Amino acid sequence: MAFFQKKLQTGLSKTRESFWSRMAGIFSGRRIDADLYEELEDILIQADVGVNTSLALTERLRKRVKEEKIADSSQLKPILVQEMTEMLTANEKNGFELQPGRLNILIMVGVNGAGKTTTIGKIASRYSGEGKKVLLAAADTFRAAATEQLSEWAKRAGTDIIRQGEGADPGAVVFDACHSAVSRKCDLLIVDTAGRLQNKNNLMEELKKIGKIIAREAPEASVETWLVLDAGTGQNAISQAKLFGEAVFLSGLVLTKLDGTAKGGVVIGIANESKLPVKMIGVGEGIDDLREFDAQEFATALFGE
């Protein structure tokens, strides 16, 4: 865990540099007034926290300052970290644990390029390495490269994969995968899905169909649907969460590519606006660089502490 904390610190360095270089001036012991709050809002918005969330955080800060009679801005930093942490943990059940003694199914959704297939491979590698029986379902049959990429991850992770040819019915793949997972007494089935958001209606209907097949063919399974988002897309990631959330029931978020962006503040905005728990975050290309999300760890790393 100490190793990952260091990776998180490093991964958030671009965000922290752009964020903290301006934030330091606010926490320098200056008088707390309207100008300070306005400047704080601007910094938060520029860090891709989002307008609504930035306003909400600033209002929380105003309330705490009034209640606790704070006059020195140098006291605001730990309060802001605390308020961010509470915002990130408000949606219950961050992180992920397999339910023992039953089949666990993860349906992974997200647009092409968000890192969905790679995330699936990393999760499969992790649990396979822990001795769990993992099965992958290549239900993104629209894009041939997706099936090949997932198959390569299955080899690396030492797991089996259920796949069909390009253009096959994704529902048929999921049907076969559910039966295989149940008969093999798998601990975890991970379903890859198409990410062609430009065909929004068709894609969303396809996702609904997959959900119905799983409910019918594996009724005893513990099922979660996670949306994978590229943190580097900033406010667009918030829009994606809204679109997917309108079409399917989402139970969690995965934020990838935090190590390559100065827009890491978007994690706070997405969690606040979507009201969904952040399950995992990725801060690098390695298998061990995808971990369960810890709100306190994230908030303190954002401030470089």
ABEGO torsion letter per residue (X at the ends): XAAAAAAAAAAAAAAAAAAAAAAAAAAAGBBBBAAAAAAAAAAAAAAGAEAAAAAAAAAAAAAAAAAAGBABAAAAAAAAAAAAAAAAAAAEGBEBBBBBGBBBBBBBBEBBGAGAAAAAAAAAAAAAAAGBBBBBBBABAABAAAAAAAAAAAAAAGBBBBBBBBGBBAAAAAAAAAAAAAAAGBABBBBBBBABAABAAAAAAAAAAAAAAAAAABAABBBBBBBBBBAAAEAAAAAAAAAAAAABBBABBBBBGAAABAAAAAAAAAAAAAGBBBABBBAEABAAABBBBBAAAAAAAAAGX
